Amino acid sequence: MGVSVSFVRLPHAEGLPAPAYATSEAAGLDLSAAIGEKEKITIENGKWALVPTGLKLHLPSGFEGQVRPRSGLALKHGVTVLNAPGTIDADYRGEVGVVLVNHGADPFTVVRGMRIAQLVIAPVTRVELVEVETLAATDRNTGGYGSTGV
């Protein structure tokens, strides 16, 4: 492991597993829904909801957290992360939430401990934007969507 990330588990996440990699080569840590035992969040078709994780993170400077969809939820239920990937900035100290959207045909119910998203920690390159009068030409130039044959 190369980067250490501190986290705080909020009271409503007590008893839930900490984010973890499912396999030794997995890129994302699983995030779980931190809602009450008897609580459910039902997301109707075409609607979305903010699902709490019960976690606060301290990401190192120069890194971000990317909240990404779980492919199984997308394939089986049409449920994905609405703002994918959601960005967690290194200076954010609030609770991590996941905005799930239901593109499926049926209502989708989130229950406590359900794995709802993945968290990928990635380096961020900060740039200096330089305003110029013209840009260097390329083969594609101003060709838009589909201009490369796709």
C-alpha beads as a LAMMPS data file, in Angstrom:
LAMMPS data file: protein, C-alpha beads

150 atoms
149 bonds

1 atom types
1 bond types

-500.0 500.0 xlo xhi
-500.0 500.0 ylo yhi
-500.0 500.0 zlo zhi

Masses

1 110.0

Atoms # bond

1 1 1 0.000 0.000 0.000
2 1 1 1.286 3.421 -0.884
3 1 1 -1.117 5.981 0.614
4 1 1 -2.610 6.151 4.091
5 1 1 -6.151 7.513 4.400
6 1 1 -7.632 8.185 7.835
7 1 1 -11.360 7.801 8.423
8 1 1 -13.894 8.409 11.167
9 1 1 -16.808 6.018 11.580
10 1 1 -19.952 7.953 12.556
11 1 1 -22.386 6.455 15.102
12 1 1 -24.883 5.332 12.448
13 1 1 -22.128 3.230 10.804
14 1 1 -21.185 1.306 13.976
15 1 1 -21.069 -2.408 13.273
16 1 1 -20.668 -2.003 9.512
17 1 1 -17.466 -3.141 7.839
18 1 1 -14.850 -0.525 7.040
19 1 1 -14.383 0.152 3.325
20 1 1 -12.303 -2.686 1.926
21 1 1 -10.993 -4.097 -1.321
22 1 1 -12.917 -7.233 -2.337
23 1 1 -9.825 -8.784 -3.956
24 1 1 -6.083 -8.200 -3.918
25 1 1 -6.181 -6.466 -7.327
26 1 1 -9.420 -4.488 -6.895
27 1 1 -9.164 -0.764 -7.655
28 1 1 -12.074 0.335 -5.487
29 1 1 -13.000 -0.024 -1.841
30 1 1 -16.614 -1.059 -1.248
31 1 1 -18.838 1.567 0.385
32 1 1 -21.862 0.429 2.391
33 1 1 -25.181 2.071 3.208
34 1 1 -25.219 3.348 6.795
35 1 1 -28.919 3.494 7.536
36 1 1 -30.851 2.110 10.487
37 1 1 -31.544 -1.633 10.864
38 1 1 -35.251 -1.138 10.263
39 1 1 -34.816 1.747 7.842
40 1 1 -35.025 1.403 4.071
41 1 1 -34.481 3.846 1.248
42 1 1 -36.657 3.013 -1.737
43 1 1 -35.684 4.693 -4.985
44 1 1 -38.476 4.742 -7.544
45 1 1 -37.778 4.427 -11.269
46 1 1 -36.315 7.681 -12.593
47 1 1 -35.657 9.044 -9.091
48 1 1 -32.536 9.389 -6.964
49 1 1 -31.567 9.514 -3.309
50 1 1 -28.590 10.440 -1.157
51 1 1 -27.428 7.380 0.769
52 1 1 -25.177 7.964 3.797
53 1 1 -22.034 5.884 4.335
54 1 1 -21.358 6.940 7.924
55 1 1 -17.763 7.780 7.042
56 1 1 -15.642 10.908 7.077
57 1 1 -12.275 10.823 5.299
58 1 1 -8.967 12.632 5.600
59 1 1 -7.428 12.328 2.157
60 1 1 -3.824 13.414 1.768
61 1 1 -3.113 16.591 -0.162
62 1 1 -2.717 15.807 -3.860
63 1 1 -5.338 13.017 -3.821
64 1 1 -9.071 12.735 -4.377
65 1 1 -11.683 10.128 -3.656
66 1 1 -13.768 9.008 -6.621
67 1 1 -17.182 7.529 -5.821
68 1 1 -17.991 5.115 -8.623
69 1 1 -20.898 2.805 -9.435
70 1 1 -20.934 -0.901 -8.707
71 1 1 -21.320 -2.826 -11.969
72 1 1 -23.528 -5.474 -10.335
73 1 1 -26.127 -2.892 -9.266
74 1 1 -26.080 -1.370 -12.733
75 1 1 -26.454 -4.701 -14.539
76 1 1 -29.018 -6.306 -12.244
77 1 1 -31.102 -3.278 -11.260
78 1 1 -30.226 -0.310 -13.484
79 1 1 -28.935 1.538 -10.401
80 1 1 -25.848 3.715 -10.658
81 1 1 -24.149 6.744 -9.103
82 1 1 -25.862 9.833 -10.511
83 1 1 -22.806 12.105 -10.566
84 1 1 -20.325 9.368 -11.425
85 1 1 -17.644 9.678 -10.557
86 1 1 -18.449 11.780 -7.542
87 1 1 -15.398 13.652 -6.317
88 1 1 -14.301 13.891 -2.691
89 1 1 -11.775 16.705 -2.381
90 1 1 -8.802 16.351 -0.039
91 1 1 -10.050 19.229 2.114
92 1 1 -13.610 17.867 2.579
93 1 1 -14.274 16.559 6.093
94 1 1 -18.014 15.909 5.972
95 1 1 -19.797 12.577 5.694
96 1 1 -19.368 10.746 2.405
97 1 1 -22.736 10.292 0.727
98 1 1 -23.600 8.428 -2.443
99 1 1 -26.236 9.785 -4.837
100 1 1 -27.862 6.687 -6.330
101 1 1 -30.211 6.923 -9.313
102 1 1 -32.602 4.209 -10.445
103 1 1 -32.723 3.783 -14.215
104 1 1 -34.311 0.342 -13.822
105 1 1 -37.932 -0.619 -14.396
106 1 1 -38.706 -1.432 -10.752
107 1 1 -38.282 0.408 -7.446
108 1 1 -34.925 -0.327 -5.806
109 1 1 -34.598 -0.691 -2.039
110 1 1 -31.405 0.105 -0.154
111 1 1 -30.945 -1.609 3.213
112 1 1 -28.341 -1.280 5.961
113 1 1 -24.935 -2.641 5.012
114 1 1 -25.715 -2.995 1.289
115 1 1 -22.658 -2.318 -0.849
116 1 1 -23.749 0.715 -2.842
117 1 1 -20.627 2.117 -4.526
118 1 1 -16.864 1.917 -4.823
119 1 1 -14.302 4.410 -3.586
120 1 1 -11.155 4.860 -5.667
121 1 1 -8.353 7.009 -4.250
122 1 1 -6.433 8.708 -7.057
123 1 1 -3.708 11.325 -7.436
124 1 1 -4.722 14.743 -8.692
125 1 1 -2.570 16.825 -11.010
126 1 1 -3.042 20.531 -10.518
127 1 1 -2.470 22.614 -13.607
128 1 1 -1.889 26.217 -14.486
129 1 1 -4.232 27.355 -17.246
130 1 1 -2.544 29.670 -19.727
131 1 1 -4.732 31.823 -21.957
132 1 1 -3.478 32.046 -25.552
133 1 1 -4.799 33.476 -28.823
134 1 1 -4.737 30.169 -30.788
135 1 1 -4.144 26.483 -30.195
136 1 1 -1.833 24.139 -32.096
137 1 1 -3.619 22.276 -34.912
138 1 1 -4.239 18.497 -34.804
139 1 1 -5.537 15.931 -37.304
140 1 1 -8.921 16.012 -35.563
141 1 1 -8.942 19.773 -34.976
142 1 1 -12.510 20.846 -34.154
143 1 1 -14.208 17.528 -35.021
144 1 1 -16.791 16.752 -32.347
145 1 1 -18.705 13.661 -31.295
146 1 1 -18.262 10.836 -33.766
147 1 1 -15.519 12.608 -35.707
148 1 1 -13.022 9.799 -35.008
149 1 1 -15.293 7.189 -36.553
150 1 1 -16.943 6.009 -33.355

Bonds

1 1 1 2
2 1 2 3
3 1 3 4
4 1 4 5
5 1 5 6
6 1 6 7
7 1 7 8
8 1 8 9
9 1 9 10
10 1 10 11
11 1 11 12
12 1 12 13
13 1 13 14
14 1 14 15
15 1 15 16
16 1 16 17
17 1 17 18
18 1 18 19
19 1 19 20
20 1 20 21
21 1 21 22
22 1 22 23
23 1 23 24
24 1 24 25
25 1 25 26
26 1 26 27
27 1 27 28
28 1 28 29
29 1 29 30
30 1 30 31
31 1 31 32
32 1 32 33
33 1 33 34
34 1 34 35
35 1 35 36
36 1 36 37
37 1 37 38
38 1 38 39
39 1 39 40
40 1 40 41
41 1 41 42
42 1 42 43
43 1 43 44
44 1 44 45
45 1 45 46
46 1 46 47
47 1 47 48
48 1 48 49
49 1 49 50
50 1 50 51
51 1 51 52
52 1 52 53
53 1 53 54
54 1 54 55
55 1 55 56
56 1 56 57
57 1 57 58
58 1 58 59
59 1 59 60
60 1 60 61
61 1 61 62
62 1 62 63
63 1 63 64
64 1 64 65
65 1 65 66
66 1 66 67
67 1 67 68
68 1 68 69
69 1 69 70
70 1 70 71
71 1 71 72
72 1 72 73
73 1 73 74
74 1 74 75
75 1 75 76
76 1 76 77
77 1 77 78
78 1 78 79
79 1 79 80
80 1 80 81
81 1 81 82
82 1 82 83
83 1 83 84
84 1 84 85
85 1 85 86
86 1 86 87
87 1 87 88
88 1 88 89
89 1 89 90
90 1 90 91
91 1 91 92
92 1 92 93
93 1 93 94
94 1 94 95
95 1 95 96
96 1 96 97
97 1 97 98
98 1 98 99
99 1 99 100
100 1 100 101
101 1 101 102
102 1 102 103
103 1 103 104
104 1 104 105
105 1 105 106
106 1 106 107
107 1 107 108
108 1 108 109
109 1 109 110
110 1 110 111
111 1 111 112
112 1 112 113
113 1 113 114
114 1 114 115
115 1 115 116
116 1 116 117
117 1 117 118
118 1 118 119
119 1 119 120
120 1 120 121
121 1 121 122
122 1 122 123
123 1 123 124
124 1 124 125
125 1 125 126
126 1 126 127
127 1 127 128
128 1 128 129
129 1 129 130
130 1 130 131
131 1 131 132
132 1 132 133
133 1 133 134
134 1 134 135
135 1 135 136
136 1 136 137
137 1 137 138
138 1 138 139
139 1 139 140
140 1 140 141
141 1 141 142
142 1 142 143
143 1 143 144
144 1 144 145
145 1 145 146
146 1 146 147
147 1 147 148
148 1 148 149
149 1 149 150
